[in-house]
Amino acid sequence: MTDARRPHTVVFALLLLVLAVTFGPAPATAAGADDAWWLPTARPAPDSQIGVTGEPFRGTTPDGRVRGFVDAHDHLFSNEAFGGRLICGKVFSEAGVADALKDCPEHYPDGTLAVFDYITHGGDGRHDPVGWPTFKDWPAYDSMTHQANYYAWVERAWRGGQRVLVNDLVTNGVICSVYFFKDRSCDEMTSIRLQAKLTYDLQAYVDRMYGGTGKGWFRVVTDSAQARQVIEQGKLAVILGVETSEPFGCKQVLDVPQCSRADIDKGLDELYALGVRSMFLCHKFDNALCGVRFDEGGLGTAINVGQFLSTGTFWKTEKCTGPQHDNPIGTQPSAAEADLPAGTAVPRYDSDAQCNTRGLTALGEYAVRGMMQRKMMLEIDHMSVKAVGRALDIFESARYPGLLSSHSWMDLNWTERVYRLGGFVAQYMHGSEGFVAEAARTEALRDRYGVGYGYGTDFNGVGSHPAPRGADAVHPVTYPFRSVDGGSVLDRQVTGERTWDINTDGGAHAGLIPDWIEDIRQVGGQDVVGDLFRGAESYLGTWGATEHHQAAVNLADGATVTASSTEWNPFTSYAPGRAVDGNRDTRWASGWNDDQWLTADLGTTHRVGRVTLDWERAYARSYRIELSTDGTTWRTAWSTTTGDGGLDTATFAGTPARWVRVHGVQRGTNWGYSLYEMTVHSD
């Protein structure tokens, strides 16, 4: 039996289908339904609410790009660092939320012994220590010592559009040793190993809620292709980094390194095996690898005290030689000064000397090149401008893109060099007005290089977060609001008896990241949010280019080398061939006058377009790169009259040549010219 109404029913159904496809996803089905893949089937009870409805976006753009925000700098498990009692509360607990979100025992009954808060940020540290379920005083935007990364809050950030999270494993042995409360060893690598393990444990914890291995939204990834697959599935790609003050035991005491090249190789191999793909070489204290970018205010004084206790020396400064400069050193009084030996005081510093005297050391260069060999990414925030400048020179000489500035601690004058290499830049999670202003300052560069933007929340990193703008602020966040992609609706986030509102609470915890992004949209418009939404693609672009980087062929490897002169020494050789032997511990040195040259015979004619020169202290102020096909007739391919030593990369139009000559015109010192290494490349 037929139904005369059936054709009309079919047409009506097709019309509904077209409207659904045109105007967005259908409403989410009930929890546990087979097609509601983003909802767990077994969430712990009681637990924090998420406050988000709607399906997270999946797939890519038509041109194959992933979408989403990137938190390039977070510390999920720093509660396990610094002796285990400086950051209070856990990211997750098998015993449930009440066990995870409770204060350190010494903070009871009123926070009087929350020592680290008032050492670094003033005040008396007093607060209501009760966490779950009331949360009267924490987490809060200005609370330094309480858990801000509870897993359900991170889940809300993911549901709100975040697709990349860099979990920087962090600790500091000196802070641990001087802090009054601890319940474990202060060994930095022991803490790093534990935090890495717990990251994988959290992945398994979330997986169990979703029915088994690989089914959860929290996915630890170890290569960029894996990260893309995770994001295309609509899930969160979690990358391990390291931010510690004495990696591989590479501290220095009275300027004497306490580690070796073997320690660096062993340490890098271990970190890579743990899944670490990015790291800082120095953080807070000068170490055997590099000098640091200073801290300001009372925190700067406290860190400088720690620097002395760790190394036997305070920070040392000098006048900067370029537009880049380190942060002014904090000189405000700090309770940490009580830890100094009797008669020892934090020095005062000249206001016109804002650069750290310490740059990238020889061991630091070895570590940088070791990271390049392992295709790891270098975090340059916290490095002194002298150290960053040398690292940039090394990366530029190899055209290596693996460079990250993840939370606004790099001198901003370096931004274009980072972008030119293919690196990635993120800004610290400042208040929306400040964030928008800084994003506008660098917008033209992002447009020029076609890159997205990131933020570094630094949650659990002992830093302040966005203060509330107030419910009566201009253009406040109105709840509920839609996610940037339009597919989800976010209401105020509730945990226990506490409801958070970005307008009145500020950036109290990781669950308020989507609210903060909406605040940015209200303050600054869609453009900056659009740049942030392209952040995941740009971060993975940098990572992928790093993984696929191939060292250019050095045409000068094994070349026959001659020179105008060679400095004589009865104990070591400075022969011309030492400049092309691939060993940066050897060098060529000339006689002590201006007109000198070094020539490499490549054996046959090649296209030559780039020459790198690694100068010893005896460098050339003025010199030329000259090329020849017959060894007699020379043409100048590149020249400078403002050489400043260090590592120079001369790039010019590719030209056929068999002989390459570095011709010194004017010395930069009273010595001759001296080169650790010269490399010659086609591109």
HELIX and SHEET records of a PDB file:
HELIX    1   1 ARG A    6  PHE A   23  1                                  18    
HELIX    2   2 SER A   78  GLU A   80  5                                   3    
HELIX    3   3 VAL A   97  ALA A  100  1                                   4    
HELIX    4   4 PRO A  105  HIS A  107  5                                   3    
HELIX    5   5 VAL A  115  HIS A  121  1                                   7    
HELIX    6   6 TYR A  151  ARG A  159  1                                   9    
HELIX    7   7 GLY A  173  VAL A  178  1                                   6    
HELIX    8   8 GLU A  188  MET A  209  1                                  22    
HELIX    9   9 SER A  224  GLU A  232  1                                   9    
HELIX   10  10 PRO A  247  GLY A  249  5                                   3    
HELIX   11  11 ARG A  261  LEU A  274  1                                  14    
HELIX   12  12 GLY A  297  THR A  311  1                                  15    
HELIX   13  13 ALA A  335  ASP A  339  5                                   5    
HELIX   14  14 ALA A  362  GLN A  373  1                                  12    
HELIX   15  15 VAL A  385  ALA A  398  1                                  14    
HELIX   16  16 LEU A  412  TRP A  414  5                                   3    
HELIX   17  17 THR A  415  LEU A  421  1                                   7    
HELIX   18  18 SER A  432  ARG A  441  1                                  10    
HELIX   19  19 GLU A  443  TYR A  449  1                                   7    
HELIX   20  20 ILE A  502  ASP A  505  1                                   4    
HELIX   21  21 ALA A  510  LEU A  512  5                                   3    
HELIX   22  22 ILE A  513  GLY A  524  1                                  12    
HELIX   23  23 GLN A  526  PHE A  533  1                                   8    
HELIX   24  24 GLY A  535  GLU A  547  1                                  13    
HELIX   25  25 PRO A  576  VAL A  580  5                                   5    
SHEET    1   A 3 VAL A  52  THR A  53  0                                        
SHEET    2   A 3 VAL A 489  LEU A 490 -1                                        
SHEET    3   A 3 PHE A 481  ARG A 482 -1                                        
SHEET    1   B 4 PHE A  69  ASP A  74  0                                        
SHEET    2   B 4 GLN A 162  THR A 171  1                                        
SHEET    3   B 4 LEU A 236  THR A 244  1                                        
SHEET    4   B 4 PHE A 218  VAL A 220  1                                        
SHEET    1   C 8 PHE A  69  ASP A  74  0                                        
SHEET    2   C 8 GLN A 162  THR A 171  1                                        
SHEET    3   C 8 LEU A 236  THR A 244  1                                        
SHEET    4   C 8 VAL A 276  PHE A 280  1                                        
SHEET    5   C 8 MET A 377  GLU A 379  1                                        
SHEET    6   C 8 LEU A 403  SER A 405  1                                        
SHEET    7   C 8 PHE A 424  TYR A 428  1                                        
SHEET    8   C 8 GLY A 454  GLY A 456  1                                        
SHEET    1   D 2 GLN A 252  VAL A 253  0                                        
SHEET    2   D 2 VAL A 256  PRO A 257 -1                                        
SHEET    1   E 2 THR A 317  GLU A 318  0                                        
SHEET    2   E 2 CYS A 355  ASN A 356 -1                                        
SHEET    1   F 2 GLN A 493  THR A 495  0                                        
SHEET    2   F 2 ARG A 498  TRP A 500 -1                                        
SHEET    1   G 5 THR A 560  ALA A 563  0                                        
SHEET    2   G 5 GLN A 596  TRP A 615 -1                                        
SHEET    3   G 5 LEU A 647  ARG A 667 -1                                        
SHEET    4   G 5 ALA A 620  SER A 628 -1                                        
SHEET    5   G 5 ARG A 635  THR A 640 -1                                        
SHEET    1   H 4 THR A 560  ALA A 563  0                                        
SHEET    2   H 4 GLN A 596  TRP A 615 -1                                        
SHEET    3   H 4 SER A 674  HIS A 681 -1                                        
SHEET    4   H 4 TRP A 588  ALA A 589 -1                                        
END                                                                             
